[in-house]
């Protein structure tokens, strides 16, 4: 008989500050780089910006009540650095600190364990204006000041700390996840330099949790996709291994071993992309070994052989929401070229749908690193329709999530230690790349890209499905 989910398994869902909160300039909050990036993007595309998002700042009590109704025993959210330190450093903003105390108290009063992300793309804009943000090593010091304050302030109520969200995705989509001045955008080495600064920040945060939070646990939330070879030709299999090293192990080895993956590092050095390291950096990374790994899993990837003479390219994405309109695939000459997997169906935004990939990564990662694993994002971005009966019949989302929960169960059966599932997203929110019309939530937020309306909350069909799943500890799928 298949082993079920363990007792005490964490069931909930996830969001991030700038994607749900809104109130971008309320309560003493300073601008974050996402306020600026999304404003500029909105002017070009007509997508919503981050100023109102899902207006969670004003609706948080109602939202927590809905989470409770669904049966959540945990909730993943992020703290907006510029809500705590409007200028990125200096004195904390009491109203911002109070907002997160209120939210955490509300969660705890309703039986939910807060799972807190320290950094989810929203660096205070003041630090970008002052020294180009993550590009500059100076940021590590300011991150430490921020992290120390936050961890200390909330240490009595928060056990699970996520350090930095999706470093691997930040490297690929750096101008979307960070504000990068146009003059710097041709310097691709900076992608890996930013990542190195984040590795230092991550290690510092892990150490701070160990120092300040009794029983606290820390880990990064990594955007993770297994890489399959396009064919069984040995050169494609090798390309998939190369892609896995540079896109996955390059991050994981730092989190769990404290040093960079060898082959990825050599490739970066030979191509003038490797970050500059200073004496003591590796020691710091070794002191900040993670307690668990949080995975954001949406899709698997595919790679094929890439001749030396091919031109370097970085990941493209689909802006239109029409299948097949992806703007390109990452290409690392002589190492690998990413490509479409012909075996898998995709979402309207060309993300491959692959529940088996989830079982695969759990089993692979547990064997390799032997640390507890949790899902801190997984979900289907889709167009939802509010029908005349006032409902949202999102059976496609239920099908996607059901298959992924089944895959997770199978991985547990085969011995992987999985401690929680927090799909994306608790409620509809602002997508990082496709406005608010690409929806992920269990709770529909009634707004459009050009009209924020009242942001009324409506339970989708998936809300009731997930309630049943949680109520049966993953048995009734
Ligand atoms: C992850 C991010 O990359 O994927 C989230 O951590 C994001 O912030 C999610 O919203 C889905 O991506 P997108 O671009 O569809 O919003």
Boltz pocket constraint, residues with backbone or C-beta under 6 A from the ligand:
constraints:
  - pocket:
      binder: B
      contacts: [[A, 16], [A, 19], [A, 165], [A, 166], [A, 169], [A, 223], [A, 296], [A, 377], [A, 381], [A, 424], [A, 430], [A, 431], [A, 432], [A, 433], [A, 434], [A, 438]]
      max_distance: 6.0
